[in-house]
Amino acid sequence: MKYHTYLSRILLSLGVLASTLWTAPPVHAQPETLTIAAANSLKDAFRKVLPLFEAQHPEINVRVIYGPSQTLRKQIEEGAPVDVFLPSLFEEIHQLEKKGLVIQGSKRVYAGTSLVLITGTTLPAPIGSIQDLHTVPIRRIAIGDPKTSSVGKVALQFIKYSKLEPQLKAKHVYGEHSRAVLDLVAKGEAEVGIVYRTDAASDEHIRILDTAPADSHTPIRYGVAIVWTAKNLSGSGDFIEFLLTPQTQDQLKEHGFDQASQDTGVTQQQEVKP
């Protein structure tokens, strides 16, 4: 009798163990990280756009590194662990491509924007247009540092084209990136500034005065590409496709972006002649 009782207990224990093993939840794979290097001018728009992508791709953990486009490009050239590069000027992707540092067939133009003259809402400049810069004296004009930011390079092209260089050159106040330019103008440290429309569109402390002629500077195209250090190729491809969807394009328009044609062959910087 004792033997049968002991055996029954063993069988019962084995049954409980088997049941526990059978009903144990499956082990899910950890989300794979997607590292994006993005220009500072994309930060406001990405606060709205990225959650949409993450909701559609719960298997991907998105990590974004923001900074000046030229600085990010140089970091990628040096081997920074980045999957996708989104500069504020398509030329930065071209620079990587010339060195063989872009995955072939991955580059796309997903949006564009314009160059604008801005002032602060608290201490606005006594001008209303670009033409006024020729006649109304200003103390300082804020632009991006052309050594670190793409918006600075484009701003200098516009100033030269508009024949404003002689009277404005000594009045430049440089910001390391677009956000710094906005801060200089918003705080009154410069009466006016030159940035992309995408920089100024959602800043309540900034007022857009005028838009630079399209032929006064290199076309401002926002591009994206998978770079040579990419580890998450699948997630990178999903993200690029996501940027081109109508839903994402509508979100970008709300932040000052224009829809750009899919000209993946843009490899030459347009020469701007004054």
ABEGO torsion letter per residue (X at the ends): XAAAAAAAAAAAAAAAAAAAAAABBBBBBBBBBBBBBBBAAAAAAAAAAAAAAAAABAABBBBBBBEBAAAAAAAAAAGBBBABBBBABAAAAAAAAAAGABBBGABBBABBBBBBBBBBAABBBABABAAAAAABBBABBBBBBAAABAAAAAAAAAAAAAGAAAAAAAABBBBABAAAAAAAAAAGABABBBBBAAAAAABAABBBABBBBAAABBBBBBBBBBBAABABAAAAAAAAAAAABAAAAAAAAAAGBBBBBBBAABABBBBBBX
